[in-house]
């Protein structure tokens, strides 16, 4: 919930609305959302998801952001109408968390100026964000369970249809490098590893090479065999190397903190899906979260239905809103 609060606050700091219609593109019960507000959130999205930016942003993202800002404004208005309270100490902590992202107070104030904000306005937005959070907690207060039958149904419809996780068997030849080893000796170890790899590429048996050359005595006796592993058992960079190998394929020499390694994938097989008892708690948590999201979404939809929302630029309007109005 703390992470959710931070997201709400950051959105509000970046997307403050006002009563003036200048540059306004959406009017929510008399309060305007400016084009700049929407563009600022889009920019935040680009910075937080650089990979998606490279792949191309969804065509509907602008409309989705606009819809979210409308929903946020409606929730703020409703929280004020209901006179929802908030914890001022939590508001102070949220603002302090944001301030700590800046090297000093002057830089923080400069960033606020660029966003057209003041510290007083930021405090107000923190207060409003916590009021909204409190209202959401009230809405979902009794949505805290999912029956065993619901969990079983979800398992049968979803978990058994997921792509099977694979496990793989791996062998290695390790060439150890000590932390304080001089550069020339480190280079000699690397050269030895490349020489052994060349022998294997020329036809030398991998297991025999492991028994002869590997510095890892615990696996060398078994011809370098590490055993069966799953994704995540290695460090990420080693995971990538091993997962990319085909069965019986040998890797290039891989440099690690511990030294140089040559891998061989000796086997691969699909694992059966997890049993229901293994994942029932995760499924229950997933279903409860979905129910809570459904409650909040339905509540927001009801606010939209009875509110006066005007789009001076209809390119920000979702398709379903265009059909309903």
C-alpha positions in Angstrom: 0.0 0.0 0.0 2.9 2.3 0.7 4.1 2.0 -2.9 0.6 2.7 -4.1 0.5 5.9 -2.0 3.8 7.1 -3.5 2.5 6.5 -7.0 -0.7 8.5 -6.2 1.3 11.3 -4.7 3.7 11.5 -7.6 0.9 11.5 -10.1 -0.8 14.3 -8.2 2.3 16.4 -7.9 2.8 16.1 -11.6 -0.8 16.5 -12.6 -2.3 19.2 -10.4 -5.5 20.6 -11.8 -7.0 24.1 -11.4 -10.1 26.1 -11.9 -8.8 28.0 -14.9 -9.8 26.8 -18.4 -6.5 28.1 -19.9 -4.9 25.2 -21.7 -7.6 22.9 -20.3 -8.5 19.9 -22.3 -10.8 18.0 -19.8 -13.2 19.7 -17.3 -14.2 17.5 -14.4 -17.1 19.0 -12.5 -15.6 22.5 -13.0 -11.9 21.6 -12.4 -9.7 21.5 -15.5 -7.0 19.1 -16.4 -4.5 20.7 -18.7 -2.7 19.1 -21.7 0.6 19.7 -19.9 -0.6 17.6 -17.0 -1.3 14.7 -19.3 2.0 15.1 -21.2 3.9 15.2 -17.9 2.5 11.8 -16.9 3.3 10.4 -20.3 6.9 11.6 -19.9 7.0 9.9 -16.4 5.9 6.7 -18.0 8.6 6.9 -20.7 11.2 7.4 -18.0 10.0 4.5 -15.9 9.6 2.1 -18.8 12.4 2.7 -21.3 12.1 -0.8 -22.8 8.4 -0.1 -23.7 9.4 3.2 -25.2 11.9 1.4 -27.5 9.3 -1.1 -28.5 6.7 1.7 -29.1 4.2 3.1 -26.7 0.6 1.8 -27.0 -1.6 4.0 -29.2 -4.2 4.2 -26.4 -1.8 5.2 -23.7 -2.6 9.0 -23.9 -6.3 8.1 -23.5 -5.6 5.8 -20.6 -3.5 8.5 -18.8 -6.3 11.0 -19.3 -8.8 8.5 -18.0 -6.7 7.9 -14.9 -6.4 11.6 -14.2 -10.1 12.1 -14.5 -10.6 9.2 -12.1 -8.1 10.7 -9.7 -9.8 14.0 -9.7 -13.2 12.4 -9.2 -11.9 10.4 -6.2 -10.4 13.6 -4.7 -13.7 15.4 -5.0 -15.6 12.5 -3.5 -13.2 12.1 -0.6 -13.6 15.8 0.2 -17.4 15.5 -0.1 -17.3 12.6 2.4 -14.8 14.6 4.6 -12.4 11.6 4.7 -9.6 12.2 7.2 -5.8 11.6 6.8 -2.7 11.1 8.9 -0.6 14.2 8.7 2.5 12.3 9.8 2.2 9.9 6.8 1.9 13.0 4.5 5.1 14.4 6.0 6.9 11.1 5.4 5.7 10.8 1.8 6.9 14.3 1.0 10.2 13.6 2.7 10.6 10.4 0.6 10.2 12.5 -2.5 12.6 15.2 -1.3 15.3 12.6 -0.6 15.4 11.9 -4.4 17.0 15.3 -4.8 20.5 16.2 -3.7 19.5 19.3 -1.8 16.6 21.6 -1.0 17.4 24.1 -3.8 17.3 21.4 -6.4 14.0 20.1 -5.0 12.5 23.6 -5.1 13.8 24.1 -8.7 12.0 20.9 -9.7 8.8 22.1 -8.1 9.1 25.4 -10.0 9.5 23.5 -13.3 6.3 21.6 -12.5 4.5 24.8 -11.7 4.2 23.8 -8.0 4.9 25.1 -4.6 5.6 23.3 -1.3 2.2 24.4 0.0 0.5 22.9 -3.1 2.5 19.8 -2.7 1.3 19.4 0.9 -2.3 19.8 -0.3 -1.8 17.2 -2.9 -0.2 14.8 -0.3 -3.3 15.4 1.9 -5.6 14.7 -1.0 -3.7 11.5 -2.0 -4.0 10.2 1.6 -7.7 11.0 1.7 -8.2 9.0 -1.5 -6.2 6.2 -0.1 -8.4 6.2 3.1 -11.5 6.1 1.0 -10.2 3.2 -1.1 -9.5 1.3 2.2 -13.1 1.9 3.2 -14.5 0.7 -0.1 -12.5 -2.6 0.0 -12.7 -3.1 3.8 -14.9 -6.2 3.5 -13.4 -7.6 0.3 -10.8 -9.7 2.0 -11.5 -13.3 1.1 -11.9 -15.8 -1.8 -13.5 -19.2 -1.3 -11.8 -22.5 -1.8 -14.1 -23.2 -4.8 -13.1 -19.9 -6.4 -9.5 -20.7 -6.0 -9.9 -24.2 -7.4 -11.8 -22.9 -10.4 -9.1 -20.3 -11.0 -6.4 -23.0 -10.8 -8.2 -25.2 -13.3 -8.8 -22.4 -15.8 -5.4 -20.7 -15.6 -2.6 -22.5 -13.8 -2.8 -25.8 -15.8 -2.8 -23.9 -19.1 0.3 -21.9 -18.4 3.4 -22.8 -20.4 5.3 -25.5 -18.4 8.4 -24.3 -16.6 11.6 -26.1 -17.8 14.5 -27.5 -15.9 17.9 -28.1 -17.3 20.9 -30.2 -16.5 24.2 -28.4 -16.7 27.9 -29.3 -16.5 30.7 -26.9 -16.0 34.5 -26.5 -16.2 35.7 -23.9 -13.7 38.9 -21.9 -13.9 39.2 -20.1 -10.6 40.6 -16.6 -10.3 41.4 -15.1 -6.9 40.4 -11.5 -6.1 44.0 -10.4 -5.6 45.4 -12.2 -8.6 47.7 -10.0 -10.8 46.4 -9.1 -14.3 49.0 -11.2 -16.1 48.1 -14.3 -14.2 44.4 -13.6 -14.7 45.1 -13.4 -18.4 46.9 -16.7 -18.3 43.9 -18.3 -16.7 41.6 -16.9 -19.4 44.0 -18.2 -22.0 44.0 -21.6 -20.5 40.1 -21.6 -20.5 40.1 -20.7 -24.2 42.6 -23.5 -24.9 40.4 -26.1 -23.2 37.3 -24.8 -25.0 39.2 -25.2 -28.3 40.0 -28.8 -27.4 36.3 -29.5 -26.7 35.3 -27.8 -29.9 37.8 -30.1 -31.7 36.1 -33.2 -30.2 37.5 -33.7 -26.7 34.9 -35.2 -24.3 33.5 -32.5 -22.0 33.3 -34.7 -19.0 36.9 -35.8 -19.5 38.0 -32.2 -19.8 36.1 -31.3 -16.6 37.8 -34.1 -14.7 41.2 -33.0 -15.9 41.0 -29.2 -15.8 38.2 -28.0 -13.6 39.2 -26.3 -10.4 35.8 -27.1 -8.8 36.7 -30.4 -7.2 33.1 -31.0 -6.1 31.8 -31.2 -9.7 35.0 -32.2 -11.5 34.8 -35.8 -10.2 31.3 -36.1 -11.8 32.6 -34.8 -15.1 31.5 -31.3 -14.3 27.9 -32.2 -13.6 26.0 -29.6 -11.5 22.7 -31.4 -11.6 19.2 -30.3 -12.6 18.4 -26.5 -12.2 15.6 -24.1 -12.9 15.6 -20.5 -14.1 16.7 -18.3 -11.3 19.1 -20.8 -9.7 22.0 -19.0 -11.3 22.8 -15.3 -11.2 20.9 -13.5 -13.9 23.8 -13.2 -16.3 24.6 -16.9 -16.0 21.0 -17.8 -16.2 20.9 -16.1 -19.6 23.9 -18.0 -20.9 22.7 -21.4 -19.8 19.0 -20.9 -20.9 20.2 -19.8 -24.4 22.1 -23.1 -24.9 20.5 -25.9 -26.8 20.7 -29.5 -25.3 24.3 -30.7 -25.6 25.6 -27.3 -26.7 28.7 -25.9 -25.1 29.0 -22.2 -24.2 31.9 -19.8 -24.9 34.2 -19.0 -22.0 32.1 -17.0 -19.5 33.8 -14.5 -17.2 32.5 -14.3 -13.6 33.6 -12.8 -10.3 34.9 -16.2 -9.3 36.8 -16.9 -12.5 36.1 -18.3 -16.0 33.5 -21.0 -16.7 32.6 -23.2 -19.7 29.1 -24.6 -19.5 27.4 -27.5 -21.3 23.7 -28.1 -21.2 23.3 -31.9 -21.0 19.6 -32.1 -20.6 16.3 -30.2 -20.7 12.7 -31.2 -19.8 9.4 -29.6 -19.0 8.2 -29.6 -15.4 4.6 -30.4 -14.5 2.4 -27.5 -13.4 2.5 -26.7 -9.7 0.0 -28.6 -7.6 -3.0 -26.7 -6.3 -1.8 -26.8 -2.6 1.5 -25.2 -3.7 -0.1 -22.2 -5.2 -3.5 -21.8 -3.4 -2.3 -19.0 -1.2 -1.0 -17.1 -4.2 -4.2 -17.7 -6.1 -6.3 -16.5 -3.1 -4.2 -13.3 -2.9 -4.6 -12.7 -6.6 -8.4 -13.2 -6.5 -8.8 -10.9 -3.5 -6.8 -8.2 -5.3 -8.9 -8.6 -8.4 -12.1 -8.3 -6.4 -10.8 -5.1 -4.7 -9.8 -3.7 -8.0 -13.3 -4.5 -9.4 -14.9 -2.7 -6.5 -12.8 0.4 -7.0 -13.3 0.4 -10.8 -17.1 0.0 -10.4 -17.0 2.9 -7.9 -15.1 5.1 -10.3 -17.4 4.2 -13.1 -20.4 5.3 -10.9 -18.7 8.6 -10.2 -18.0 9.2 -14.0 -21.7 8.3 -14.8 -23.1 11.1 -12.5 -20.4 13.7 -13.2 -20.2 16.5 -15.6 -17.0 15.7 -17.7 -16.3 17.9 -20.7 -13.6 17.1 -23.3 -12.5 20.1 -25.3 -10.1 17.8 -27.1 -11.9 14.5 -27.8 -8.6 12.8 -28.7 -8.3 12.2 -25.0 -11.6 10.4 -24.7 -11.8 6.6 -24.5 -13.9 4.9 -27.1 -16.5 3.7 -24.6 -16.9 7.2 -23.3 -17.6 8.5 -26.8 -20.3 5.9 -27.3 -22.0 6.6 -23.9 -22.1 10.4 -24.3 
